[in-house]
Amino acid sequence: MPGVVGRSVPAILLGVAATVAVGQEQYILSEQDTWQGSESVDPASPEGRLAVARRALAEEDYERAEHLAAAWIERNEHHPLLPEAYLIRADALVAQDSFYQALFDYEFVVRAFPGSEVFVTALQREFQIAQRFAAGQKRKLWGMRIIDASDEAEELLIRIQERLPGSRLAEQAAIELADFYFTRRQMDLAVEMYSIFIENYSDSRWISKARRRLIYAHLATFKGPEFDIAGLREARARLNELKAMEPATARRVGADGLLSRIDESDARKLLGIARWYNQTDDPIAAEMTVRRLLSQYPRSLAVNEALRMMGDIIGRLPPSVLAEAPDYDALRAAMLGQVEPPQAEQPANSSEASPGSQPP
């Protein structure tokens, strides 16, 4: 997602309008999002007075533009051009670095005049402010920027998607919000937002980044083998998807290495389950979990520890279980490099370690 463009606020918001005599020309917001002159208007009319405020804004006399727009709003509370007056005042406030104060006017336009010509423009302005707040810009207090504005950034980015769904601006707000969560290490929220983005904007220019970051966010939710590994399994599925859809990107991010790390973590999860069964005096469930570990991840480091643990488990297994179990003596010998390991069989019900009790 592109960050805030390194240009001055006036250049971002306003553009340059043609210079004309006050009262001879009306200023309107063009398709290029700049204030430009149009037909002549009566300088004494509300339209003429608002044109003066527009001209002051276009000529970068921001304080005067703010005051003129405020006076116009006070005198013309029911005029059809009221949303444009609020937009002018808000633009003038932004140009004076009063971003938070400007939001009140932009919000008024968005909420009170959703059918106006400046509705989308007001949302675009809010998005630019949200970008600044998301990047760390603070709100002013007593003339100093000392108040964190991350909550405002989050709320604005959510609102923009709700108010203009399916639009290019909503797409930008969606990836910006996902990146916001990611950079703040709110990984559960990042997972949710990147997933929504991929579902809603599959042809976006940012889809590749969204896929990569979704994988990283899933991996970051994994806190260790003793915790839930759903995030790892989701990451594995997304990595395999990335390998199929964007093989070059998958190679660049080291998908095979990440998959190996995921497999090792999953193997250690199974090892932890086997240990728990062993400690709770359930050798049958412990052996079946070890058998599952051998079948799914035979080359993992966790297998070595599991085979060592089987020395304590085998003596407590009933003959019927031992008859179907792998040759653990041969497997331990293979672990020491003496012979090739025999192939371990998959338990009949691989989704459960045991028909009995389950680990916490």
C-alpha positions as CSV (number, residue, x, y, z in Angstrom):
1,M,0.0,0.0,0.0
2,P,1.5,3.4,-0.9
3,G,2.0,5.6,2.1
4,V,1.3,9.3,2.4
5,V,2.9,11.0,-0.7
6,G,5.8,13.2,0.2
7,R,4.2,16.4,-1.0
8,S,2.8,19.4,0.8
9,V,-0.8,19.2,2.0
10,P,-1.9,22.0,-0.3
11,A,-0.5,20.2,-3.3
12,I,-2.2,17.0,-2.3
13,L,-5.6,18.5,-1.6
14,L,-6.1,21.6,-3.7
15,G,-4.2,22.0,-6.9
16,V,-3.9,25.4,-8.7
17,A,-6.8,27.4,-9.9
18,A,-6.8,30.2,-12.5
19,T,-6.4,33.7,-11.1
20,V,-9.4,36.0,-11.8
21,A,-10.9,39.1,-10.3
22,V,-13.0,38.5,-7.1
23,G,-16.7,38.2,-7.9
24,Q,-16.2,37.7,-11.7
25,E,-15.9,33.9,-11.6
26,Q,-17.3,31.0,-9.6
27,Y,-14.9,28.3,-8.4
28,I,-16.0,24.6,-8.6
29,L,-14.3,21.3,-7.7
30,S,-13.2,19.7,-11.0
31,E,-12.9,16.0,-11.9
32,Q,-9.2,16.3,-11.2
33,D,-10.0,17.3,-7.6
34,T,-8.9,20.9,-7.9
35,W,-10.8,24.2,-7.5
36,Q,-11.3,25.8,-11.0
37,G,-13.1,28.8,-12.3
38,S,-16.4,28.5,-14.2
39,E,-19.2,31.0,-15.1
40,S,-19.4,34.5,-13.6
41,V,-21.5,35.0,-10.5
42,D,-22.9,38.0,-8.6
43,P,-20.3,38.8,-5.9
44,A,-23.1,39.8,-3.5
45,S,-24.9,36.5,-3.8
46,P,-24.2,33.4,-1.6
47,E,-22.6,31.8,-4.6
48,G,-20.3,34.8,-5.1
49,R,-19.3,34.9,-1.5
50,L,-18.5,31.2,-1.5
51,A,-16.4,31.7,-4.7
52,V,-14.3,34.2,-2.7
53,A,-13.6,31.5,-0.1
54,R,-12.7,29.0,-2.9
55,R,-10.3,31.5,-4.4
56,A,-8.6,32.2,-1.1
57,L,-8.2,28.4,-0.7
58,A,-6.8,28.1,-4.2
59,E,-4.4,30.9,-3.6
60,E,-3.2,29.2,-0.4
61,D,-4.6,31.9,1.9
62,Y,-5.8,29.2,4.2
63,E,-6.7,31.1,7.3
64,R,-8.8,33.6,5.3
65,A,-10.5,30.7,3.4
66,E,-11.4,29.1,6.7
67,H,-12.9,32.2,8.1
68,L,-14.8,33.0,4.9
69,A,-16.2,29.5,4.8
70,A,-17.2,29.6,8.4
71,A,-19.0,32.9,8.0
72,W,-20.8,31.5,4.9
73,I,-21.9,28.4,6.7
74,E,-23.4,30.5,9.6
75,R,-25.4,32.6,7.1
76,N,-26.5,29.9,4.7
77,E,-27.5,26.9,6.8
78,H,-30.0,25.6,4.2
79,H,-28.3,26.5,0.9
80,P,-27.7,23.7,-1.7
81,L,-23.9,24.6,-1.6
82,L,-23.6,23.9,2.1
83,P,-21.6,20.7,1.7
84,E,-19.1,22.5,-0.5
85,A,-18.7,25.2,2.1
86,Y,-17.9,22.6,4.7
87,L,-15.4,20.9,2.3
88,I,-13.7,24.3,1.8
89,R,-13.4,24.9,5.5
90,A,-12.1,21.4,6.1
91,D,-9.5,21.7,3.3
92,A,-8.3,25.0,4.8
93,L,-8.0,23.4,8.2
94,V,-6.0,20.5,6.8
95,A,-3.7,22.9,5.0
96,Q,-3.0,24.5,8.4
97,D,-2.2,21.0,9.9
98,S,-5.5,20.8,11.9
99,F,-6.3,17.3,10.7
100,Y,-8.5,16.2,13.6
101,Q,-10.5,19.4,13.6
102,A,-11.0,19.0,9.8
103,L,-12.5,15.6,10.3
104,F,-15.6,17.1,11.9
105,D,-16.4,19.0,8.7
106,Y,-15.6,16.0,6.4
107,E,-17.8,13.8,8.6
108,F,-20.7,16.3,8.4
109,V,-20.5,16.2,4.7
110,V,-20.4,12.4,4.5
111,R,-23.2,11.9,7.0
112,A,-25.6,14.7,6.1
113,F,-25.0,14.9,2.3
114,P,-24.4,11.4,1.0
115,G,-25.9,12.3,-2.4
116,S,-23.8,15.5,-2.9
117,E,-21.1,15.9,-5.5
118,V,-18.4,16.2,-2.8
119,F,-19.4,13.1,-0.9
120,V,-16.6,11.0,-2.4
121,T,-14.1,13.9,-2.2
122,A,-14.8,14.1,1.6
123,L,-14.1,10.4,1.9
124,Q,-10.9,10.7,0.0
125,R,-9.8,13.5,2.3
126,E,-10.6,11.3,5.3
127,F,-8.5,8.5,3.8
128,Q,-5.5,10.8,3.5
129,I,-5.9,11.8,7.1
130,A,-6.3,8.1,8.1
131,Q,-3.0,7.3,6.3
132,R,-1.2,10.0,8.3
133,F,-2.7,8.8,11.6
134,A,-1.9,5.1,10.8
135,A,1.7,6.1,10.0
136,G,2.1,7.6,13.5
137,Q,1.0,11.2,13.1
138,K,-0.3,12.4,16.4
139,R,-3.2,14.7,17.2
140,K,-2.7,18.2,18.6
141,L,-3.3,19.1,22.2
142,W,-2.5,22.7,23.3
143,G,-0.8,23.2,19.9
144,M,1.5,20.2,20.3
145,R,1.2,16.8,18.6
146,I,1.1,14.5,21.6
147,I,-2.1,12.4,21.4
148,D,-2.0,9.0,19.7
149,A,-4.5,8.9,16.8
150,S,-4.3,5.2,15.9
151,D,-7.9,4.6,17.0
152,E,-9.1,7.3,14.7
153,A,-7.1,5.8,11.9
154,E,-8.7,2.4,12.4
155,E,-12.2,3.8,12.6
156,L,-11.8,6.0,9.5
157,L,-10.4,3.1,7.4
158,I,-13.4,0.9,8.5
159,R,-15.9,3.6,7.8
160,I,-14.6,4.3,4.3
161,Q,-15.1,0.6,3.4
162,E,-18.6,0.6,4.8
163,R,-19.6,3.8,3.0
164,L,-18.2,3.1,-0.4
165,P,-18.1,-0.7,-0.7
166,G,-16.4,-2.2,-3.8
167,S,-14.8,1.1,-4.8
168,R,-11.2,1.7,-5.5
169,L,-11.1,3.9,-2.3
170,A,-12.5,1.0,-0.3
171,E,-9.8,-1.3,-1.7
172,Q,-7.1,1.2,-0.6
173,A,-8.7,1.5,2.8
174,A,-8.8,-2.3,3.2
175,I,-5.2,-2.9,2.4
176,E,-4.2,0.1,4.5
177,L,-6.1,-1.3,7.5
178,A,-4.6,-4.8,7.1
179,D,-1.1,-3.2,6.9
180,F,-2.0,-1.1,10.0
181,Y,-2.8,-4.2,12.0
182,F,0.3,-6.0,10.7
183,T,2.8,-3.3,11.6
184,R,1.2,-3.0,15.0
185,R,1.6,-6.8,15.4
186,Q,-2.2,-7.3,16.0
187,M,-1.8,-10.5,14.1
188,D,-5.3,-12.0,14.7
189,L,-6.8,-8.8,13.2
190,A,-4.3,-8.8,10.4
191,V,-5.2,-12.4,9.5
192,E,-8.9,-11.4,9.4
193,M,-8.3,-8.3,7.3
194,Y,-5.9,-9.8,4.8
195,S,-8.4,-12.7,4.3
196,I,-11.2,-10.3,3.7
197,F,-9.0,-8.3,1.2
198,I,-8.0,-11.5,-0.7
199,E,-11.7,-12.5,-0.9
200,N,-13.0,-9.1,-2.0
201,Y,-10.2,-7.9,-4.2
202,S,-8.7,-10.9,-5.9
203,D,-7.5,-8.8,-8.9
204,S,-6.0,-6.0,-6.9
205,R,-2.5,-4.7,-7.5
206,W,-1.8,-5.5,-3.8
207,I,-3.0,-9.1,-3.9
208,S,0.5,-10.7,-3.9
209,K,1.5,-8.6,-0.8
210,A,-1.8,-9.6,0.9
211,R,-1.1,-13.3,0.3
212,R,2.5,-13.0,1.6
213,R,1.5,-11.1,4.7
214,L,-1.4,-13.4,5.5
215,I,1.1,-16.2,5.7
216,Y,3.4,-14.3,7.9
217,A,0.5,-13.2,10.1
218,H,-0.7,-16.8,10.5
219,L,2.8,-17.9,11.5
220,A,3.1,-15.1,14.0
221,T,-0.1,-16.3,15.8
222,F,1.7,-19.5,16.7
223,K,3.0,-19.2,20.3
224,G,4.6,-22.7,20.7
225,P,3.8,-26.4,20.5
226,E,1.8,-26.3,23.7
227,F,-0.7,-23.9,22.2
228,D,-3.2,-24.1,19.4
229,I,-1.5,-24.7,16.0
230,A,-4.5,-23.7,13.8
231,G,-2.5,-20.7,12.6
232,L,0.3,-23.0,11.4
233,R,-2.1,-25.2,9.5
234,E,-3.6,-22.1,7.8
235,A,-0.1,-20.9,7.0
236,R,0.7,-24.2,5.4
237,A,-2.5,-24.1,3.3
238,R,-1.7,-20.5,2.2
239,L,1.9,-21.4,1.3
240,N,0.8,-24.3,-0.9
241,E,-1.7,-22.0,-2.5
242,L,1.0,-19.5,-3.1
243,K,3.3,-22.1,-4.7
244,A,0.5,-23.0,-7.1
245,M,-0.6,-19.5,-8.0
246,E,2.6,-17.5,-7.8
247,P,5.6,-19.9,-7.9
248,A,8.2,-17.2,-8.3
249,T,6.8,-15.3,-5.3
250,A,6.8,-18.6,-3.3
251,R,10.5,-19.1,-4.1
252,R,11.3,-15.6,-3.2
253,V,9.7,-15.9,0.3
254,G,11.3,-19.3,0.8
255,A,8.0,-21.3,0.9
256,D,9.7,-24.7,1.1
257,G,11.8,-23.6,4.1
258,L,8.7,-22.2,5.8
259,L,6.8,-25.4,5.2
260,S,9.6,-27.4,6.7
261,R,9.5,-25.2,9.8
262,I,5.7,-25.6,10.0
263,D,6.0,-29.4,9.8
264,E,8.6,-29.5,12.5
265,S,6.4,-27.4,14.8
266,D,3.4,-29.6,14.0
267,A,5.6,-32.6,14.8
268,R,6.5,-31.1,18.2
269,K,2.9,-30.6,18.9
270,L,2.3,-34.3,18.4
271,L,5.3,-35.1,20.6
272,G,3.8,-32.9,23.4
273,I,0.5,-34.8,23.1
274,A,2.3,-38.1,23.4
275,R,4.2,-36.9,26.4
276,W,1.0,-35.8,28.1
277,Y,-0.6,-39.2,27.5
278,N,2.5,-40.9,28.9
279,Q,2.5,-38.7,32.0
280,T,-1.3,-39.3,32.6
281,D,-0.7,-43.1,32.5
282,D,-2.3,-43.7,29.1
283,P,0.4,-45.6,27.2
284,I,-2.0,-46.8,24.4
285,A,-2.9,-43.2,23.4
286,A,0.8,-42.2,23.8
287,E,1.9,-45.0,21.4
288,M,-0.8,-44.2,18.8
289,T,0.3,-40.5,18.9
290,V,3.9,-41.5,18.4
291,R,2.9,-43.8,15.6
292,R,1.0,-40.9,13.9
293,L,4.1,-38.7,14.4
294,L,6.3,-41.3,12.7
295,S,3.9,-41.6,9.8
296,Q,3.4,-37.9,9.2
297,Y,6.8,-36.4,10.0
298,P,9.3,-39.3,9.8
299,R,12.3,-37.0,9.2
300,S,11.5,-34.4,11.9
301,L,13.7,-33.9,15.0
302,A,10.7,-34.6,17.2
303,V,10.8,-38.3,16.0
304,N,14.2,-38.8,17.8
305,E,12.8,-37.7,21.1
306,A,9.6,-39.7,20.6
307,L,11.6,-42.9,20.0
308,R,13.6,-42.4,23.1
309,M,10.4,-41.9,25.1
310,M,9.0,-45.2,23.7
311,G,11.5,-47.2,25.8
312,D,9.3,-46.2,28.8
313,I,6.0,-46.9,27.0
314,I,6.5,-50.2,25.3
315,G,6.7,-52.2,28.6
316,R,3.2,-51.0,29.6
317,L,1.5,-51.8,26.3
318,P,-0.9,-54.8,26.0
319,P,0.2,-57.6,23.5
320,S,-2.6,-56.7,21.1
321,V,-1.3,-53.1,20.6
322,L,2.3,-54.4,20.4
323,A,1.3,-56.7,17.6
324,E,0.2,-53.9,15.4
325,A,2.9,-51.4,16.5
326,P,6.0,-50.6,14.5
327,D,9.3,-52.2,15.4
328,Y,10.5,-49.4,17.7
329,D,13.8,-51.2,18.4
330,A,14.6,-51.2,14.7
331,L,13.5,-47.5,14.5
332,R,15.8,-46.6,17.4
333,A,18.6,-48.4,15.7
334,A,17.9,-46.6,12.5
335,M,18.0,-43.3,14.4
336,L,21.5,-44.2,15.4
337,G,22.4,-44.8,11.8
338,Q,22.7,-48.6,11.9
339,V,19.9,-49.6,9.5
340,E,17.3,-48.1,7.2
341,P,14.1,-47.3,9.2
342,P,11.0,-49.4,8.6
343,Q,7.9,-47.6,7.4
344,A,5.5,-46.7,10.2
345,E,1.8,-47.4,9.6
346,Q,-0.8,-44.7,9.9
347,P,-3.3,-45.3,12.8
348,A,-6.7,-46.4,11.7
349,N,-8.3,-43.1,12.9
350,S,-5.6,-40.5,12.3
351,S,-7.7,-37.6,13.3
352,E,-7.7,-38.8,17.0
353,A,-4.7,-39.9,19.0
354,S,-6.8,-42.2,21.1
355,P,-10.5,-43.3,21.5
356,G,-10.0,-42.4,25.1
357,S,-9.3,-39.1,26.9
358,Q,-7.9,-36.1,25.0
359,P,-5.1,-33.8,26.0
360,P,-5.9,-30.3,27.2
